[in-house]
Amino acid sequence: MALVRDVELQCDGTPWVFARTLIPITSLKGAAQRLTQLGEKPLGAVLFSDPKVIRGATQVARLLPRQPMFETACNHLQKKPNHLWGRRTLFFVQKRPLLVNEIFLPTLPLKGGGSR
């Protein structure tokens, strides 16, 4: 069993990133219980402000329409793209794991100011 937290990160009302965090129930002990009460607070604000949090491996992947995470990430998009890019990162809070998945939506501007 795990706590699943889905959020859509937006800028000016435009969705840029779909994020899903998976936290095993066994990881929600001690001070890590605060992760169940984030509400609107960004998870990153908690993870990156705690010097004891360890950032583990990050994997990057191309997601295709047949993959469940693709469908979930595109749920509120008017037009579904041919593919999406995403990454997942394993973090350790008090030596207990949690997995953060981030799917970059086509509305996320490119560095030069355009969109994907």
Residue pairs with C-beta under 8 A, 6 or more apart in sequence:
1 24
1 25
2 22
2 23
2 24
2 25
3 21
3 22
3 23
3 24
3 25
3 28
3 35
3 36
4 20
4 21
4 22
4 23
5 20
5 21
5 23
5 38
5 43
6 18
6 19
6 20
6 72
7 18
7 19
7 21
7 43
8 15
8 17
8 18
8 19
8 76
9 15
9 16
9 17
9 18
9 19
10 16
14 107
15 76
15 77
15 105
15 107
16 104
16 105
16 107
16 108
16 109
17 102
17 103
17 104
17 105
17 108
18 72
18 73
18 102
18 103
18 105
19 43
19 100
19 101
19 102
19 103
20 69
20 72
20 100
20 101
20 103
21 43
21 98
21 99
21 100
21 101
22 98
22 99
22 101
23 32
23 35
23 98
23 99
24 96
24 97
24 98
26 96
27 93
27 96
27 97
27 98
28 35
28 36
29 94
29 96
30 94
31 93
31 94
32 93
32 94
32 96
34 46
35 43
35 46
35 93
35 98
38 46
43 100
47 53
47 55
47 91
47 93
50 93
52 93
52 94
53 91
53 92
53 93
54 91
54 92
54 95
55 89
55 90
55 91
56 89
56 90
56 91
56 92
56 97
57 89
57 90
58 87
58 88
58 89
58 90
59 87
59 88
59 89
60 85
60 86
60 87
61 85
61 86
61 87
61 88
62 83
62 84
62 85
63 69
63 70
63 73
63 83
63 84
63 85
63 86
63 103
64 70
64 82
64 83
65 71
65 80
65 82
65 83
69 86
69 101
69 103
70 83
70 84
70 103
73 84
73 86
73 103
73 105
74 80
74 81
74 84
74 105
77 105
77 106
77 107
81 106
81 116
84 103
84 104
84 105
84 106
85 103
85 104
86 101
86 102
86 103
86 104
87 101
87 102
88 99
88 100
88 101
88 102
89 99
89 100
89 102
90 97
90 98
90 99
91 97
91 98
91 99
91 100
92 98
104 116
105 116
106 115
106 116
107 115
107 116
108 115
108 116
109 115
110 116
